[in-house]
């Protein structure tokens, strides 16, 4: 199960309105594993009311991260159509990025009626925001679940990628992997995506570790990021399933 142990700071326990993509994927797995709202909130570093609203907002009988993210994306796209950057707005967003806030958190906290998180990503890639990509929010170190890696016939092998990708010189090159819950008899898996230059980390729930499941996860990723942020995908084909 994809769970990160956190040291709770004032920033990490703030009650943001919307969860990030990674948090929604974690929430779906935790709900399926039978975790209560309080426990999920503690694991994610969120207020219990945020988790409660997130679960109640879902239109499906059981919580589905993909459906919740689609609703959030639709809302964000409508709110971000007329977004314009001003010096004050850029200064505030840049400051929060340097504090390792994600674009999703920035929009959910302060700018729901003004812009979408995709707009912030675009401003970063276009150089409008002078923020090193390394400061984008990434997954911290913590207790990890049992991990399994497979041979995916998707993208190129890690050993064959260009030097510019190996040296992390360009944004948009993603490493694919999978994680599977080690609790009980659960067969739930997560497809994980790590962007090499920025260390941005995203995860999506998948039913199994097949090529079709990974393709579906990639489609979810591409629907949430600009096209120019998706240059290549690589997987570690040398690893057998554990």
Secondary structure, 3 states (H helix, E strand, C coil): CCCCCCCCCCCCCCCCCCCCHHHHHHHHHHHHCCCCHHHHHHHHCCCHHHHHHHHHHCCCCCCCHHHHHHHHHHHHHHHCCCCCCCHHHHHHHHHHHHCCCCHHHHHHHHCCCCCCHHHHHHHHHCCCCCCCHHHCCCCCCCCCCCEECCCCCCCEEHHHCCHHHHCCCCCCEEEEEEEECCCCCCCCEEEEEEECCCCCEEEEEECCCCHHHHHHHHHHHHCCCCHHHCCEEEECCCCCCC
